[in-house]
């Protein structure tokens, strides 16, 4: 619920020509949270115990409530919508079953493959039922009719695909650093901090590049840079110098944050103002789903590679192979983004 509402506040506050600046800041703050999370979680786990990872949300949430009451304007939609209860039930159960089914596949024993297949199949059927149900309503829970807008459709499909390799590195690197390199949880979190620092130093650069190259060229070139960044991690070992790891993580931060900025802005290039809340909802749902699928996908790859090499536990080879596959997946998004026209989004780049 929070993700689309946060974006809607930006869309209500800024003019369309200021969206790049607004979403660059959004990506910056969001990814800083992703960076600080492993560091804070590592410190809590190392010194206080893993349960404190959950308790720390209480003071943070309380602080956010105070800031929201004092700072955030109380924007309201001009038109009230009837809540699609049937669609909510169908869609939430479908996504839950699909995600849980994929999660079962990633378990090392592989004893739940049949159960996972049944859950995934039922979830897929319910998803189709929801799509058929949504077509009958004027204002469904997720207005999939917006996918008829060419730039929005390309942005959503391309973003969903490339988020698989974009969201996986944090999960994989935390495992690699702790399991194979024998870092403590705190040390592993500290080694991911250059990700956020690189974003802060490159914020102004992102806007200049996007204005000069446009959305199409940027979204066709950046996945190549993401692939190269992921492939660099196929060469790291426990003997890799610390400064090299920090540089590689920093470069990954630059490439990832630029990709997020491009995709988040492209979503709303041709969306009418009255439809932006629905576009935010679709983008937010697919973003969260992609994050879950990314972890399931990368975890499943780790286990499959380990079994292929007849190794009982995870090793460096499994991580390296997973990074190779993720690099290849990042290139697939180019097939979608190439459908953009050179002039797409130019009005937003003025």
WOFEN-V609072 format. One record per helix or strand of 2 or more residues. SS is the DSSP state (H for helix, E for strand). FROM is the first residue (numbers start at 1). LEN is the number of residues. If there is no record, write none. Layout:
((SS | FROM | LEN) (SS | FROM | LEN))
This chain:
((H | 2 | 12) (H | 16 | 32) (H | 52 | 20) (H | 85 | 21) (H | 113 | 22) (H | 144 | 5) (H | 150 | 31) (H | 185 | 6) (H | 194 | 42) (H | 242 | 25) (H | 273 | 36) (H | 316 | 22) (H | 346 | 4))
